[in-house]
Amino acid sequence: MDVPHFLMIPYPTLGHANPLMHLSRVLAAHGCKITVLNTEFLHKRANTEGAEPHNPKGPQIEFVTLPDGLGPQDDRSDHMKLIFSIKSHMQPMLPKLIQDINALHVNNNITCIVVTVTMGWALEVGHKMGIKGALLWPASAVSLALCDCIPRLIDDGIIDSDGNPVKKQEIQPYPNMPMMNTTNFPWCTLGKILFHHIAQEMQTLKLGDWWLCNTTYDLEPAAATILPKLLPIGPLMESECNKTSLWQGDTTCIDWLYQQPPQSVIYVAFGSSASIDHNQLKELALGLDLLNKPFLWVVPPSNDNKANNTYSDEFHGSKGKIVGWAPQKKILNHPAIACFISHCGWNSTIEGVCGGVPFLCWPLVKDQFFNKSYICDVWKVGVGLDKDENGLISKEEIRKKAEQLLGDEDIKGRSLKLKELTLNNQVEGGHSNKNLKDFIRWQSNNNAHVIWKLL
């Protein structure tokens, strides 16, 4: 019998492409055939940045591309523009691409399309062509549940029809979840048009038979009871972790880490698209100076602030190392790391948990505030940073909270226990391991059913 053939379609950002590539490699390792569809721009950038998309592990992964409809000078950080351009240009071309792929793999046609959020239109295409579909949600399962209950939040008068909170208040979206401030809903910073897109997208995503998520039952037990289609398959981790990143990490920082004492380095990273203004950046830099400890600070090349002298004339940084990008999973598993100053994006949260590293939480937008609640209040493996009367996290606050975190042996102990609990999901017999095998078995049975119908 032919093996399942998955067509993987990520939204073209690092936070979507990386987890989908991790899942692709895991499925390929289980003998599945994988075709990854990237936008031409993303594919070219991956080649340029050294991610080696043409050199996957084994022959089971192939790459294809379609244009996103934007020109080389267009601003692809304008997500509203990118989302609608992708849908209007890629959706009409996808059926022909699928037919071409199937023509090359006559005995192993595409049996399932897996997308990340905002690419739900591909599930519509697949549905019309009789191809099963699934979603890989790149954030927490709780944020997925929250987006799924948008109609109820409107009906209950919590938000208006444009997604705005009717009033600022603390609510508990579902039983056994932390309280959440209504101003921190994931869509609150996105604007009216993107909110309506998300609401519509959630309906489209129901075409997917499964909603896969890089999480575990232990980390988010409530979400598994709320969403019947949810299939926790996390943590999506690999030994050669840097191979699936869209950007090539600066591996010199690993050599530098080996020169530092155990549990001495403060790791600072805010993801691939964080925006921090100059005054706040200055406070962060001076806070690291005040700590007088070795630090490793990732400042992505897309940021405006690229060189030490743009942070502050007062910033010395003599004990630290600043890099443009880094192999984060390797860093978080390095014995020299003491704590992680993080924006609490879900990928970083999972990677920090799997590294057993305590968090100093600095959420910036969207679901990061809710992730912070889990880190600090539910799992209790981190400490939050508070803003002053000027709306800044001061250098003194950074020093105080970092010293508090580094001196808390209970948090360190809980971090290591949570690491063990989370990683156990991927061993043979673990919950996520079983879920992944069930997902592959579902596709294998579906493939056999299709073949039987054809006969």
Buried (B, 14 or more C-beta within 10 A) or exposed (E): EBBBBBBBBBBBBBBBBBBBBBBBBBBBEBEBBBBBBBBEBBBBBBEEBEBEBEEBBEEBBBBBBBBBBBEEEBEBEEBEBBBBBBBEBBBEEBEEBBEEBBEEBEEBBBBBBBBBBBBBBBBBBBBEBEBBBBBBBBBBBBBBBBBBBBEEBBEEEBBEEEBBBEEEEEBEBBEEBBEBBBEBBBBBEBBEEBBBBBBEBBEBBEBBBBBBBBBBBBBBBBBBEBBEBBBBBBBBBBEEBBBBBBBBBBEEBBEBBEEBEEBBBBBBBBBBBBEBEEEBBBBBBBBBBBBEBBBBBBBBEBBEBEEBEBBBEEBEBEBBBBBBBBBBBBBBBBEBBBBBBBBBBBBBBBBBBBBBBBBBBBBBBBBBBBBBBBBBEBBBBBBBBEEEEEEBBBBEBBBBBBEEBBEBEEBBEBBBEBBEBBBBBBEEEBBBBEBBEEBBEBBBEBBEEBEEEEE
